[in-house]
């Protein structure tokens, strides 16, 4: 979900592992030379999701990497299946209150949340969670949020991976 900490956690985890970090939104912006907000505004969400899927499908590097996807990425067509087939998927499972707290002041750069009132944001978060949860719950690993800090969160993910004999 937006605001769950995918990018921050992904960067920290990649650093701990000595792996490459790829932010899917940044890769889309680099490829299209437009911001995510511009793409949503000019093309609409369905066309944006198709671009996002194309970039996702062509973003797998030859070296070990952490890819932070946008919150809607897993819920479009066969993206979640692709993600699960090509790596270990991790769902940072945040509840509505946690997301609302994090997004209340940081929603301006997020096209689906831009310019929403506090009440509208609360409804939008609940709706997105409801619509997307079936996709998110297909992830190989689910980590309940919040955590005290990012280091504790990344350590928990690493411990979970080791305990389950999974490889990234």
C-alpha positions as CSV (number, residue, x, y, z in Angstrom):
1,X,0.0,0.0,0.0
2,X,1.1,3.6,-0.4
3,X,2.8,4.8,2.7
4,X,3.7,1.3,4.0
5,X,7.4,2.0,3.7
6,X,8.2,-0.1,0.6
7,X,10.9,2.2,-0.7
8,X,12.6,2.9,2.6
9,X,12.5,-0.7,3.7
10,X,13.7,-1.9,0.2
11,X,16.6,0.5,0.2
12,X,17.7,-0.6,3.7
13,X,17.3,-4.3,3.0
14,X,19.2,-4.0,-0.3
15,X,22.0,-2.2,1.5
16,X,22.2,-4.8,4.2
17,X,22.3,-7.6,1.6
18,X,24.7,-5.7,-0.7
19,X,22.2,-5.9,-3.5
20,X,20.9,-3.5,-6.1
21,X,17.8,-1.5,-5.3
22,X,15.2,-0.7,-7.9
23,X,12.3,1.7,-7.3
24,X,9.7,0.8,-9.9
25,X,8.2,4.3,-9.9
26,X,11.6,5.8,-10.5
27,X,12.3,3.4,-13.3
28,X,9.0,4.3,-14.9
29,X,9.8,8.0,-14.6
30,X,13.3,7.5,-16.1
31,X,11.9,5.4,-19.0
32,X,9.0,7.8,-19.8
33,X,10.8,11.1,-18.8
34,X,7.5,12.0,-17.0
35,X,6.5,11.9,-13.3
36,X,4.0,9.4,-12.1
37,X,1.6,12.2,-11.5
38,X,2.0,13.5,-15.1
39,X,1.4,10.0,-16.4
40,X,-1.7,9.5,-14.4
41,X,-3.0,12.9,-15.4
42,X,-2.2,12.6,-19.1
43,X,-3.0,8.9,-19.7
44,X,-5.3,7.8,-16.9
45,X,-4.7,4.9,-14.5
46,X,-5.3,2.0,-16.9
47,X,-2.7,3.2,-19.4
48,X,-0.3,4.0,-16.5
49,X,-0.8,0.4,-15.2
50,X,0.2,-1.0,-18.6
51,X,3.4,1.1,-18.7
52,X,4.1,0.0,-15.1
53,X,3.6,-3.6,-16.0
54,X,5.9,-3.3,-19.0
55,X,8.6,-1.7,-16.9
56,X,8.2,-4.4,-14.2
57,X,8.4,-7.2,-16.7
58,X,11.6,-5.7,-18.1
59,X,13.2,-4.7,-14.8
60,X,14.7,-8.0,-13.7
61,X,18.4,-7.5,-13.6
62,X,20.9,-10.3,-13.8
63,X,22.1,-9.6,-10.3
64,X,20.3,-10.0,-7.0
65,X,18.0,-7.1,-6.4
66,X,15.2,-5.6,-4.3
67,X,12.4,-4.1,-6.4
68,X,10.0,-1.8,-4.6
69,X,6.7,-1.8,-6.6
70,X,4.0,0.8,-6.5
71,X,1.1,-0.1,-4.2
72,X,-1.2,-0.9,-7.2
73,X,1.4,-3.0,-9.1
74,X,0.3,-6.4,-7.7
75,X,-3.4,-5.7,-8.3
76,X,-3.0,-5.3,-12.1
77,X,-3.5,-8.3,-14.4
78,X,-1.0,-11.0,-13.8
79,X,1.6,-8.8,-12.1
80,X,1.4,-10.7,-8.7
81,X,1.9,-14.0,-10.4
82,X,4.9,-12.6,-12.3
83,X,6.4,-11.2,-9.1
84,X,6.0,-14.5,-7.3
85,X,7.4,-16.5,-10.1
86,X,10.5,-14.4,-10.4
87,X,11.4,-13.6,-6.8
88,X,10.3,-13.6,-3.2
89,X,7.4,-11.2,-2.6
90,X,7.0,-9.4,0.7
91,X,3.8,-7.7,1.7
92,X,4.3,-4.9,4.3
93,X,0.9,-5.3,5.9
94,X,-0.2,-2.0,7.4
95,X,-3.5,-1.3,8.9
96,X,-5.7,1.7,8.0
97,X,-4.7,3.8,11.0
98,X,-1.0,3.4,10.3
99,X,-1.4,4.3,6.6
100,X,-3.6,7.3,7.4
101,X,-1.1,8.6,9.8
102,X,1.7,8.3,7.3
103,X,-0.2,9.5,4.3
104,X,-2.1,12.4,5.9
105,X,0.8,14.8,5.2
106,X,2.6,13.0,2.4
107,X,-0.2,12.3,-0.2
108,X,0.6,15.2,-2.6
109,X,2.9,13.2,-4.8
110,X,0.5,10.2,-5.0
111,X,-1.9,10.5,-7.9
112,X,-4.6,8.3,-6.3
113,X,-4.5,10.3,-3.0
114,X,-3.7,13.8,-4.3
115,X,-5.8,16.6,-2.8
116,X,-8.1,14.4,-0.7
117,X,-9.5,15.7,2.6
118,X,-8.7,13.7,5.7
119,X,-12.1,11.9,5.6
120,X,-11.7,11.2,1.8
121,X,-8.2,9.9,2.4
122,X,-9.5,7.5,5.1
123,X,-12.2,6.2,2.8
124,X,-9.7,5.8,-0.1
125,X,-7.3,3.9,2.1
126,X,-10.0,1.5,3.3
127,X,-11.2,1.0,-0.3
128,X,-7.7,0.4,-1.7
129,X,-7.0,-2.1,1.1
130,X,-10.3,-3.9,0.4
131,X,-9.7,-4.1,-3.4
132,X,-6.0,-5.0,-3.2
133,X,-5.8,-7.3,-0.2
134,X,-6.5,-10.5,-2.2
135,X,-3.5,-9.7,-4.4
136,X,-1.3,-8.6,-1.5
137,X,-2.1,-11.8,0.5
138,X,-0.6,-13.9,-2.4
139,X,2.8,-12.6,-1.3
140,X,5.3,-15.2,-0.1
141,X,5.8,-13.3,3.1
142,X,3.6,-11.0,5.1
143,X,5.1,-8.6,7.7
144,X,2.7,-6.9,10.0
145,X,3.4,-3.2,10.6
146,X,4.1,-1.0,12.4
147,X,7.7,-1.7,13.6
148,X,9.6,0.5,16.0
149,X,12.1,1.5,13.3
150,X,13.4,0.5,9.9
151,X,16.3,-1.4,11.2
152,X,14.1,-3.6,13.3
153,X,11.8,-4.2,10.3
154,X,14.6,-5.2,7.9
155,X,16.1,-7.4,10.6
156,X,12.7,-9.1,11.0
157,X,12.4,-9.7,7.3
158,X,15.9,-11.2,7.2
159,X,15.1,-13.4,10.1
160,X,11.9,-14.5,8.6
161,X,13.6,-15.4,5.3
162,X,16.3,-17.4,7.2
163,X,13.7,-19.2,9.4
164,X,11.7,-20.2,6.3
165,X,14.8,-21.2,4.2
166,X,13.7,-18.8,1.5
167,X,16.1,-17.1,-0.8
168,X,15.7,-13.6,-2.2
